[in-house]
Amino acid sequence: MTHEEAIRRRVKTLKQFYMDVFTFVLVNSIITLIWLVFDQTGTFWPKYLIVIWGIILIYKASRKGVLPLIFHR
């Protein structure tokens, strides 16, 4: 594998991760908005989805090696 191929692979992985984060934010915003409009009196049930999906997203990022790319200084 050449250096250019390695860079392309890392960029592709990072792009996929950013799309996952965008989907996470979009879907959870919509679900929170639904809760806000229709069910304010009850418990904040979207927190379960946000926490579980967030843990899965962090795990996925660590398995793909994206975390060092994000926090690189």
C-alpha positions in Angstrom: 0.0 0.0 0.0 1.4 3.4 -1.0 1.4 6.4 1.2 -1.3 8.0 -0.9 -3.6 5.0 -0.5 -3.2 5.0 3.2 -4.1 8.7 3.4 -7.1 8.1 1.2 -8.3 5.3 3.5 -7.9 7.4 6.6 -9.8 10.3 4.9 -12.6 7.9 3.9 -12.8 6.5 7.4 -12.9 10.0 8.9 -15.6 11.1 6.4 -17.8 8.0 7.3 -17.4 8.9 11.0 -18.5 12.5 10.4 -21.5 11.3 8.5 -22.3 9.0 11.5 -22.0 12.0 13.9 -24.2 14.1 11.6 -26.9 11.4 11.5 -26.6 11.0 15.3 -27.2 14.8 15.8 -30.0 15.1 13.2 -32.0 12.1 14.4 -31.6 12.9 18.1 -32.6 16.5 17.5 -35.8 15.4 15.7 -36.6 12.9 18.4 -36.0 15.5 21.1 -38.2 18.0 19.2 -41.0 15.4 19.0 -40.7 14.9 22.8 -40.7 18.6 23.3 -43.9 19.1 21.2 -45.9 16.1 22.3 -44.7 14.8 25.7 -43.2 17.5 28.0 -44.9 16.3 31.1 -43.3 12.9 31.1 -39.8 11.8 31.7 -37.2 12.8 29.1 -37.2 9.5 27.3 -34.9 10.5 24.4 -32.0 10.4 26.8 -31.9 6.6 26.6 -31.5 6.7 22.8 -28.9 9.5 23.0 -26.8 7.7 25.6 -26.9 4.3 24.0 -26.3 5.6 20.5 -23.5 7.8 21.8 -21.7 4.9 23.5 -22.0 2.9 20.3 -20.6 5.8 18.2 -17.6 6.2 20.5 -17.0 2.5 20.4 -17.2 2.5 16.6 -14.8 5.5 16.5 -12.3 3.8 18.7 -12.4 0.5 16.7 -11.9 2.3 13.4 -9.0 4.4 14.8 -10.8 7.7 14.3 -10.3 9.1 17.8 -6.5 9.7 17.3 -7.4 11.6 14.1 -9.9 13.8 15.9 -7.7 14.6 19.0 -4.4 14.8 17.2 -2.3 17.8 18.2 
